């Protein structure tokens, strides 16, 4: 996954990729609910199902020009993956956008714990510094990857969870030499982390619609809010492009729910991922059509 840095006409440096991920174990109907805003320069996003022989099928927020790319997704075993790029180590992110750790997880794993023995192997294969949040019906496995195949992980099984673009494990960034622009991006990331943590913990029984409300928070300006609006005079500046959320029942075997909103094109989606849903898809890549009318 490649992180690009772009410079605006004003001379200020903005990250081409940034994201805010948040979750609660106190979701509606005894579920785990996780959501993400994807931030980037405008591109052609899609919601698609990928079905390859001898692999688990999955539904993902992807890009039409890079169909192997996964920003967030969930497979037929109710295992979901969300990712965020890092403020630090931008120059170390050299992999292609569709050299995808997340796709590997979705196609080959049924539970979060099953990933743990293979983390070192996966990081060796996909070494870019990236954060991965892997959630099933019991827990969230959070993996932070740093250069030179370094990584840490932790499991969370209660309460709330949030992650943005800064490392939570300080050992991976000890004595990191922040540039002035990175310090600004770090402050932006930490503010979004605080706001997401506060808002997602404000009530129990959170629904997918509640998570969308959190994702639309815009009360701290164009870059510190969870919903980032970009620079007024630069239509190509970084902004929130999409919302993607999953509701995973804690009872094994029940169907998960997915909600997605492609902000930049006004397309909204809602799916129940039961056996009937998955059985429809036989081809390798199927782009789904929006099925929710805008209000």
C-alpha positions as CSV (number, residue, x, y, z in Angstrom):
1,X,0.0,0.0,0.0
2,X,1.6,3.3,-1.0
3,X,1.3,6.5,0.8
4,X,1.7,9.7,-1.3
5,X,2.4,13.2,-0.1
6,X,1.1,16.1,-2.1
7,X,1.8,19.8,-1.8
8,X,-1.0,22.4,-2.2
9,X,-0.6,25.7,-4.0
10,X,-0.2,27.3,-0.6
11,X,2.9,25.3,0.1
12,X,1.5,23.2,2.9
13,X,2.0,19.5,2.9
14,X,-1.0,17.2,3.3
15,X,-1.1,13.4,3.6
16,X,-2.7,11.8,0.5
17,X,-4.1,9.1,2.7
18,X,-5.6,9.3,6.2
19,X,-8.4,7.5,7.9
20,X,-10.4,7.3,11.2
21,X,-11.5,3.9,12.4
22,X,-13.8,3.5,15.5
23,X,-15.7,0.6,17.0
24,X,-17.8,-0.5,20.0
25,X,-18.6,-3.9,21.5
26,X,-21.9,-2.4,22.7
27,X,-23.6,-2.4,19.4
28,X,-27.3,-2.8,18.7
29,X,-28.7,-6.4,19.2
30,X,-25.5,-7.5,21.1
31,X,-23.2,-6.9,18.2
32,X,-19.7,-5.4,17.5
33,X,-19.9,-2.4,15.2
34,X,-16.8,-1.0,13.5
35,X,-16.7,1.9,11.0
36,X,-14.2,4.0,9.1
37,X,-14.0,7.2,7.1
38,X,-11.6,6.9,4.2
39,X,-9.7,10.1,3.5
40,X,-7.9,10.7,0.2
41,X,-7.7,12.9,-2.9
42,X,-10.9,12.2,-5.0
43,X,-10.7,9.0,-6.9
44,X,-13.2,6.4,-8.3
45,X,-14.2,4.3,-5.4
46,X,-16.4,1.2,-5.6
47,X,-18.1,-1.3,-3.4
48,X,-17.4,-4.8,-4.8
49,X,-17.5,-8.5,-4.0
50,X,-14.5,-10.6,-4.8
51,X,-14.9,-14.3,-5.3
52,X,-11.9,-16.4,-6.3
53,X,-11.6,-20.1,-6.4
54,X,-10.7,-21.8,-3.1
55,X,-10.7,-18.4,-1.3
56,X,-13.3,-16.8,1.0
57,X,-15.5,-14.3,-0.7
58,X,-15.4,-10.8,0.6
59,X,-17.1,-7.4,0.1
60,X,-14.9,-4.3,0.2
61,X,-14.5,-0.6,-0.3
62,X,-12.0,-0.6,-3.2
63,X,-11.0,1.4,-6.3
64,X,-12.1,0.7,-9.8
65,X,-8.6,1.2,-11.1
66,X,-7.1,-1.1,-8.5
67,X,-9.6,-3.9,-7.9
68,X,-7.2,-5.8,-5.5
69,X,-7.0,-2.8,-3.2
70,X,-9.0,-3.0,0.1
71,X,-9.6,0.1,2.3
72,X,-12.1,-1.9,4.4
73,X,-13.9,-5.1,3.9
74,X,-15.6,-8.2,5.4
75,X,-15.6,-11.8,4.3
76,X,-18.2,-14.6,4.3
77,X,-17.0,-15.7,7.7
78,X,-17.9,-12.4,9.3
79,X,-14.2,-11.4,9.6
80,X,-13.6,-7.7,8.8
81,X,-10.4,-5.7,8.1
82,X,-10.0,-2.0,8.3
83,X,-6.7,-0.2,7.7
84,X,-5.0,3.2,8.2
85,X,-1.7,4.6,6.9
86,X,0.9,6.2,9.2
87,X,1.9,9.8,9.8
88,X,5.5,8.5,10.4
89,X,7.7,6.7,7.9
90,X,6.1,8.1,4.8
91,X,9.3,7.4,2.8
92,X,9.2,3.8,3.8
93,X,5.9,3.1,2.2
94,X,7.0,1.8,-1.2
95,X,4.6,-1.1,-2.0
96,X,2.0,-0.9,-4.7
97,X,-1.5,0.2,-3.6
98,X,-2.8,-3.3,-4.4
99,X,-0.1,-5.3,-2.7
100,X,-2.7,-5.9,-0.1
101,X,-2.3,-7.4,3.3
102,X,-6.0,-6.8,3.9
103,X,-7.1,-8.8,0.9
104,X,-4.9,-11.7,2.1
105,X,-6.6,-11.7,5.5
106,X,-10.1,-11.6,4.0
107,X,-9.5,-14.4,1.6
108,X,-7.7,-16.8,3.9
109,X,-8.8,-16.3,7.6
110,X,-12.0,-16.9,9.5
111,X,-11.1,-15.4,12.9
112,X,-8.9,-12.7,14.3
113,X,-6.9,-15.0,16.5
114,X,-6.1,-17.3,13.6
115,X,-4.1,-14.4,12.1
116,X,-1.7,-14.0,15.1
117,X,0.6,-17.0,14.3
118,X,1.0,-15.7,10.7
119,X,1.6,-12.0,11.5
120,X,5.4,-12.1,11.0
121,X,4.9,-14.0,7.7
122,X,2.4,-11.4,6.5
123,X,4.5,-8.5,7.5
124,X,7.5,-10.0,5.6
125,X,5.2,-10.2,2.5
126,X,3.6,-6.8,2.9
127,X,6.3,-4.7,4.8
128,X,4.9,-1.2,4.4
129,X,4.2,0.7,7.6
130,X,0.4,0.4,7.9
131,X,-2.1,-0.2,10.7
132,X,-4.6,-3.1,10.5
133,X,-7.8,-3.6,12.5
134,X,-9.1,-7.1,12.2
135,X,-12.5,-7.8,13.9
136,X,-14.7,-10.9,14.3
137,X,-17.6,-11.7,16.5
138,X,-15.4,-11.8,19.7
139,X,-12.5,-9.3,19.4
140,X,-10.4,-6.8,17.6
141,X,-6.9,-7.6,16.6
142,X,-4.9,-4.4,16.1
143,X,-1.6,-4.7,14.3
144,X,0.9,-1.8,13.9
145,X,3.6,-2.3,11.3
146,X,6.8,-0.3,11.3
147,X,9.9,-0.5,8.9
148,X,12.3,-3.4,9.0
149,X,9.5,-5.9,9.6
150,X,8.8,-4.6,13.1
151,X,5.3,-4.9,14.4
152,X,3.2,-5.1,17.6
153,X,-0.3,-6.3,18.1
154,X,-3.0,-6.3,20.8
155,X,-6.4,-7.9,21.3
156,X,-9.4,-5.9,22.5
157,X,-12.6,-7.7,23.6
158,X,-14.7,-5.1,25.3
159,X,-15.6,-1.4,25.5
160,X,-14.7,0.9,22.6
161,X,-11.8,1.0,20.1
162,X,-10.4,3.8,18.0
163,X,-7.4,4.3,15.6
164,X,-6.3,7.0,13.3
165,X,-2.9,7.6,11.7
166,X,-0.5,7.7,14.6
167,X,1.2,4.8,16.4
168,X,-0.4,3.8,19.7
169,X,2.7,1.7,20.6
170,X,5.5,4.2,21.3
171,X,8.2,1.6,21.1
172,X,7.8,1.6,17.3
173,X,8.5,5.3,17.0
174,X,11.1,5.9,19.8
175,X,13.2,9.0,18.9
176,X,11.4,9.4,15.6
177,X,12.6,12.7,14.0
178,X,9.3,14.5,13.2
179,X,9.4,17.1,10.5
180,X,7.3,20.3,11.0
181,X,4.6,19.0,8.6
182,X,4.5,15.6,10.3
183,X,4.0,17.3,13.7
184,X,0.9,19.1,12.2
185,X,-0.4,15.8,10.8
186,X,0.2,14.1,14.1
187,X,-1.8,16.7,15.9
188,X,-4.6,16.3,13.4
189,X,-4.6,12.5,13.8
190,X,-4.6,12.8,17.6
191,X,-7.5,15.2,17.6
192,X,-9.6,12.9,15.4
193,X,-8.7,10.0,17.7
194,X,-9.9,11.9,20.7
195,X,-13.1,13.0,19.0
196,X,-13.9,9.5,17.7
197,X,-13.2,7.9,21.1
198,X,-15.5,10.4,22.9
199,X,-18.3,10.1,20.4
200,X,-18.4,6.3,20.0
201,X,-18.4,5.9,23.7
202,X,-21.3,8.3,24.3
203,X,-24.1,5.7,24.1
204,X,-24.7,2.0,24.2
205,X,-26.6,0.1,21.5
206,X,-24.8,1.9,18.7
207,X,-26.3,1.2,15.2
208,X,-24.8,1.6,11.8
209,X,-26.7,4.8,11.5
210,X,-25.2,6.0,14.8
211,X,-21.8,5.3,13.4
212,X,-22.5,7.3,10.3
213,X,-23.4,10.2,12.5
214,X,-20.1,10.0,14.3
215,X,-18.3,9.8,10.9
216,X,-20.0,13.0,9.8
217,X,-18.6,15.0,12.7
218,X,-17.3,18.3,11.3
219,X,-17.1,20.6,14.3
220,X,-13.3,20.9,14.4
221,X,-12.5,22.3,11.0
222,X,-11.4,20.8,7.7
223,X,-8.6,18.6,9.0
224,X,-9.2,18.0,12.7
225,X,-12.8,16.7,12.3
226,X,-13.6,13.1,11.7
227,X,-15.4,14.2,8.5
228,X,-12.7,16.1,6.6
229,X,-13.8,18.6,4.0
230,X,-10.5,19.5,2.5
231,X,-9.3,22.9,1.3
232,X,-12.0,25.2,-0.1
233,X,-9.8,26.4,-2.9
234,X,-8.3,23.1,-3.9
235,X,-10.8,20.5,-5.2
236,X,-8.1,17.9,-5.3
237,X,-7.1,18.2,-1.6
238,X,-7.5,15.4,0.9
239,X,-11.0,14.9,2.2
240,X,-13.3,12.2,3.5
241,X,-14.4,10.2,0.5
242,X,-16.2,7.3,2.0
243,X,-17.8,5.7,5.0
244,X,-17.8,1.9,5.5
245,X,-19.2,0.1,8.5
246,X,-20.0,-3.4,9.7
247,X,-22.2,-4.8,12.3
248,X,-21.1,-8.3,13.4
249,X,-23.5,-10.3,15.7
250,X,-21.7,-11.9,18.6
251,X,-23.8,-15.0,18.0
252,X,-21.9,-17.2,15.6
253,X,-23.7,-17.9,12.3
254,X,-25.9,-14.8,12.3
255,X,-25.6,-12.5,9.3
256,X,-23.5,-9.4,9.4
257,X,-24.7,-6.0,8.2
258,X,-22.8,-3.5,6.0
259,X,-23.4,0.1,5.5
260,X,-21.4,2.3,3.0
261,X,-21.6,5.8,1.8
262,X,-19.4,7.1,-1.1
263,X,-19.5,10.8,-0.1
264,X,-17.8,12.1,-3.3
265,X,-20.4,10.6,-5.6
266,X,-23.5,10.4,-3.3
267,X,-23.9,6.6,-3.5
268,X,-25.2,4.7,-0.4
269,X,-25.3,1.0,0.3
270,X,-26.8,-1.4,2.9
271,X,-26.5,-5.2,2.8
272,X,-27.3,-8.2,4.9
273,X,-24.5,-10.7,4.4
274,X,-26.5,-13.9,4.7
275,X,-26.0,-17.1,2.6
276,X,-28.3,-15.8,0.0
277,X,-26.2,-12.7,-0.5
278,X,-22.9,-14.6,-0.9
279,X,-24.3,-17.2,-3.2
280,X,-25.1,-14.6,-5.9
281,X,-21.5,-14.0,-6.6
282,X,-19.5,-16.4,-8.8
283,X,-17.3,-14.0,-10.9
284,X,-13.9,-12.8,-9.6
285,X,-14.9,-9.1,-9.4
286,X,-18.4,-7.8,-9.1
287,X,-19.1,-4.0,-8.7
288,X,-22.2,-3.5,-6.7
289,X,-24.8,-0.8,-7.4
290,X,-26.0,1.6,-4.7
291,X,-29.3,0.4,-3.1
292,X,-30.2,3.2,-0.7
293,X,-31.7,6.5,-1.9
294,X,-30.1,9.7,-0.5
295,X,-32.2,11.5,1.9
